């Protein structure tokens, strides 16, 4: 059912109904917004997705469900196992950081009379980060966008999920958001600098942008003299293979080292903070808390490896070859102690 501008403005007010359904935007035009809250104009209409329509947003291949948007690069399934992987990864990162965020949000999201604080989560996936944050910042309005409707269909009153392609113009007007969160978007974004320009457009001056990406490689823990090429060749080869295929066939190269420079070169941000966080793979760490992180993250990586098999088949890899590549990676995760992934975080303030 289409929602006209006046009705959407009413729904997006503070007294909106608790049970919101997923919505989609019919085109990529900007939405005219005043500072009271989000509203749609006549050039961009939000349409509620009805239960009988959900099936049309998915395609089945190799016994897995994928998004049905043929022109978009995202290579992974969007079904139950993949949603479990996203939740495992979310839990591992929150345990690792002991929080849902590492940016200085207290001042940015401080309640201010006459102003609605607003946060946008790009590539929200299952929406778990949004849901956790919404319970912590109950006065803040959270918007989560993704290309498939896999988040909860009954979010709390301060959460709104909708479908959108982050490679296109966002529907919000200039200077609308206080915080834009972009975690694990590198498999969905084909032009990161262009996305940054759009992020800066919708951020209010002084608003924060956050990027969080797990590098598509493994290494040994800091201070180790070991190298994965010698001691974990299966893991090293797995990431060489998938990075080659993703770059050649999906135009998705490994970009974690480029993001800080792109933010700087855009000229749209200041006070850029860059950090690296090491995620243990498995329970080899001496600290019990990190052992828990490692077990959860290893479970996520096992699903990740399996979820990439359809993409590898699609680009012509033979079954025995892909099983060998994935199998050797899984064997290294189960037998080699000391391996880590690197979680790259960058945050910056809009000038």
Secondary structure, DSSP 8 states (H G I E B T S, - for coil): -B--HHHHHHHTSTT--S----EEESS------BTTB----TTS-EEE--GGGGGGGEEEETTEEEES-TT----S--SHHHHHHHHHHHHHHHHHHTSS--S-HHHHT--BTTB--EEEEES-TT-HHHHHHHHH-TTSEEEEEESS--S-SS--TTEEEEE--TTS--SS-TT-EEEEEEES-TTT-S-HHHHHHHHHHHEEEEEEEEEEEE-SS-EE-TT----HHHH-HHHHHHHHHHHHHHHHHH-----TTTHHHHHHHHSSEEEEEEEEEEEESSS-SSSHHHHHHHHHHHHHHHHHHHHTHHHHHHTT--HHHHHHHHHHHHHHHHH--SEEEEEEEEEEEE-
